[in-house]
Structure formats: structure tokens, C-alpha cells
Amino acid sequence: MKDATAFLNSLETKARMFAPSARSTYEANEALCSWLLNPLARWADGAYGDRAFDDAAKGYAKYCMGVWKSQQQYEKEGRYTPETLPELISEVYEDEGYMVPYMWAAILIYPFWPSMVSHIELYRDEFLKAIPAGGKILEVASGHGVMGLLAAETRPDIQLRGFDISPPAVAVSDRLLDISGHRDRVSFAVKDVLNLETSGEPRTYQGIIAAMLAEHLQDPRPLFAVLGHHLADDGLVFFSTALESAQRDHTFEFHQESEPIKLAEEYGLRVTRLVCDAGVPVPGGRFLPRALGMILRRR
Ligand SMILES: C[S@@+](CC[C@H](N)C(=O)[O-])C[C@H]1O[C@@H](n2cnc3c(N)ncnc32)[C@H](O)[C@@H]1O
């Protein structure tokens, strides 16, 4: 049966430049990273066969190169320079050729980037384990679907609905879902999650996952309104975002950790745990790319 080593082996041949740092991050946090990569390897192999691992490694390499170029551009311009939203929708979110490799990378950065590993621990130990028994979970921007599938794998008592704006991303999550055996409790569908804001009964979800979405929005406020509307009184949110970290489809620029915290507070939430780790800056640059993760509860 395939496991984490299948991803690492493919990195050695298809993403050679990025393999040593990915392997050392994995080896320094093996139990945590395997918790994510072992089930992912089973699902990837079942859904896509052997080629999944080379495709994932190529997607990871392309993404790392793109992020590095965007960060250099950011240093030069002093601000993010994303394409317009209609361009991003047609050339990124609706484009299968762009989106599928991107989705492999989006999940592989968790176990392979030092700045993301703490998010796995926060998600598993402070979010998934703390969701009330029998809880309903909403995942906004479910992308590849792996966060939601790990939730179902870890908590056999929960049900999860995931939404993402990207049809090719939802197709990936659906293929992995079919193999995972969790279809009776998990569903993924295409939706702009900002349209969730006022629909449906309020306060119905005991868990909300909003991982690495806020920086993709023109304005993150409507996302916090969604969280404030849908979170149950006894529920928890897993929220994460990038700060001073440029990428082709990063449209909203957070500079300080206090900015998402203040937004959460404005919408009736409070932070009960927070992690924030830095990535690799451009040498001599003024920006420090960071990845922030928080657990939010109702105030
Ligand atoms: C970096 S990926 C994050 C995926 C996953 N949550 C994770 O943590 O790896 C960003 C995702 O946000 C989705 N997205 C961007 N804007 C969205 C919106 N308005 N509604 C729903 N999904 C959106 C993109 O399609 C993409 O799948």
C-alpha cells in the first residue's frame, strides 16, 4: 500500500531542487506529516494510480517556483500584483490544466513547508479533536478536499459539506472522496462561498474550516460574516491565511497578525489558539512571508 514515501520518492526525481527541504521538514515532523500523507497516498493511488505521485511532485515544483517569482515581484512593486478577479476565475479557478497541479501543491505544502507544519497539529489536535460529538462541519474553499477527508477519517461521528469556487478542484476532491469511503458523510460542491453569507439557518455548524482562503478574496470581511453567521454556539473555526506572501491568486494583503484577529472579533468571534510561522524571505527584502492559523470560538 502506498504511503508518504511515494510522495518523497517522486520529489527526488520530479522536483529535485525542492526535495531536500521537503524531506528534512517531513523527517523532523514525521508522525504529524504521516498523519496527513499516508491516507492521502492511499486516496491518490486509488483515484489516479501511480502517476499521481509524479504529477503531485511536478505540481509542487511548479507552485514553489511560481511563489518564489511572485515574492520577488512583490518586493519590487511593494504590493501584490494579482490579475483581475475575472481573469483569475477563467485562467486559474476554472482551468483544469492550472488547477489540478495547484491542488496537489496546496496540500503538499502542509507537510513539506516548515511554515505550514504547525497548521497540521493545530488542525488535528485543537480543532478536529475538539469538535462536539456528532458535529456538522462546513468547509469553505475545500479545494482538493483533503482537509475534509482527514476530518472524516479522524472523526467517524461527524458530517461535512465542502464548497469551492473551482469546478476542477471539486472534481479532484470528488475523486479522492470516492476512494476514501466517506461518501455517506461527506460531500463537495461548486459554490462561491461568499454567497453562503445570509443563506440558511444561522449557527448550525459545530465546525467550520476556512483554510488558506482569506488571502484569495478581494475583501475578507464577507468571509468573516459567513463564519459569524454559521458557527454554532458550541462550535469552533479552523481559520488560516497567508501574510506578506505573494502568489498569483493572492488578492488580499495581510501585513500584521492583528488584522485577521481584529476581523474575527468584529464578527463576534475570539481567538483561542494561534500559530504563525515564517517562510523563506527574499534576501534583503522588506516582507516576511508567514502562514497564520487560528482556532476561533464565539465570544
Ligand atoms: C490555496 S487553496 C486552499 C485549499 C485548501 N483549503 C487548503 O487549505 O489547502 C485556495 C482555494 O480557494 C478557492 N476559492 C477562492 N475563492 C473562493 C470563493 N470565493 N469561494 C469558494 N472557494 C474559493 C480556490 O478555488 C482554491 O481551491
PDBQT file of the ligand as one rigid body, heavy atoms in Angstrom, charges set to zero:
ROOT
HETATM    1  C1  LIG A 301      -4.832  27.787  -1.584  1.00  0.00    +0.000 C 
HETATM    2  S1  LIG A 301      -6.300  26.946  -1.994  1.00  0.00    +0.000 S 
HETATM    3  C2  LIG A 301      -6.748  26.321  -0.381  1.00  0.00    +0.000 C 
HETATM    4  C3  LIG A 301      -7.350  24.953  -0.456  1.00  0.00    +0.000 C 
HETATM    5  C4  LIG A 301      -7.490  24.279   0.921  1.00  0.00    +0.000 C 
HETATM    6  N1  LIG A 301      -8.460  24.968   1.741  1.00  0.00    +0.000 N 
HETATM    7  C5  LIG A 301      -6.169  24.199   1.645  1.00  0.00    +0.000 C 
HETATM    8  O1  LIG A 301      -6.049  24.689   2.762  1.00  0.00    +0.000 OA
HETATM    9  O2  LIG A 301      -5.223  23.639   1.074  1.00  0.00    +0.000 OA
HETATM   10  C6  LIG A 301      -7.463  28.261  -2.223  1.00  0.00    +0.000 C 
HETATM   11  C7  LIG A 301      -8.823  27.746  -2.647  1.00  0.00    +0.000 C 
HETATM   12  O3  LIG A 301      -9.779  28.797  -2.538  1.00  0.00    +0.000 OA
HETATM   13  C8  LIG A 301     -10.749  28.597  -3.531  1.00  0.00    +0.000 C 
HETATM   14  N2  LIG A 301     -11.529  29.842  -3.625  1.00  0.00    +0.000 N 
HETATM   15  C9  LIG A 301     -11.102  31.085  -3.942  1.00  0.00    +0.000 A 
HETATM   16  N3  LIG A 301     -12.112  31.973  -3.872  1.00  0.00    +0.000 NA
HETATM   17  C10 LIG A 301     -13.216  31.276  -3.497  1.00  0.00    +0.000 A 
HETATM   18  C11 LIG A 301     -14.575  31.620  -3.233  1.00  0.00    +0.000 A 
HETATM   19  N4  LIG A 301     -14.997  32.891  -3.345  1.00  0.00    +0.000 N 
HETATM   20  N5  LIG A 301     -15.439  30.659  -2.886  1.00  0.00    +0.000 NA
HETATM   21  C12 LIG A 301     -15.020  29.365  -2.768  1.00  0.00    +0.000 A 
HETATM   22  N6  LIG A 301     -13.745  28.963  -2.985  1.00  0.00    +0.000 NA
HETATM   23  C13 LIG A 301     -12.848  29.912  -3.336  1.00  0.00    +0.000 A 
HETATM   24  C14 LIG A 301      -9.909  28.233  -4.741  1.00  0.00    +0.000 C 
HETATM   25  O4  LIG A 301     -10.654  27.623  -5.753  1.00  0.00    +0.000 OA
HETATM   26  C15 LIG A 301      -8.897  27.271  -4.091  1.00  0.00    +0.000 C 
HETATM   27  O5  LIG A 301      -9.353  25.947  -4.142  1.00  0.00    +0.000 OA
ENDROOT
TORSDOF 0
